[in-house]
Amino acid sequence: MTAPLHVSIHDVSPAFADEVRLALRLCHARGIKPALLVVPNFHAEAPLVQAPEFCAELRELQRDGHEVFLHGYYHRSTELERASMSAQGLAGRATTFVSQRVVSGNEAECSLLGDRELEIRVANGEGILDEVGLTIDGFVPPAWGLQPSLERMLARRGYRYLEERLAVVDPVAGTRKRSLVLNFASRNAERIVSTVAFCRAARPLAALSPTRIALHPKDLHVRLLRHETEGLLDWARDRRVVRAPELFS
Ligand SMILES: [Zn+2]
């Protein structure tokens, strides 16, 4: 039997509603139901709670069998957001709309936070997804940026699925399995070319190792990456596409 393959759409947010719908269409055309990595308030500019129609679509997708993972809170870390979130406290709901635009931010949201700030952010994210009627199947830190206390904290909160760049983890059971990630990056031409080359070259390895395909909505604006994404999904269609827990089997 071939190694299991998991497909997910990152950065599921009203900020990328059209791109997420396009990624879903590309997957559905091949019979694939990707996991949805939901960001409660992308860059503090796209609060889920203010997008009821988008949330209704996500609820429908979850009812239809798509997994939903919490994917950070803001998908970046800034002093401003840290201060805002701390002020609200653990029980607080993050309804504050931080309107000040911060031009450069760190996408690896979880790797820079202290233990308590990180847990507040996860707790607030859980609150938002609950408020919009989504059930959380796991946690994927933005840019797979980790922090030493994250796994322990998620274990305490009952999480059975966490992604690292090189592995998938069941925090409650304390199990970890190496897993390849195939993903594109559109930040600059060099990254586009190198990630396309990697995703093509690594496919034979994916036959041997539990593998994740991570689609980023923004990449679909780049013609080459749209083409490569369709090729990768054509390849995925003939493989054993599973839900996340089966990556451990
Ligand atoms: Zn992301």
Residues whose N, C-alpha, C, O or C-beta is under 5 A from the ligand:
A	BS01	ZN	H10 D11 P142 A143
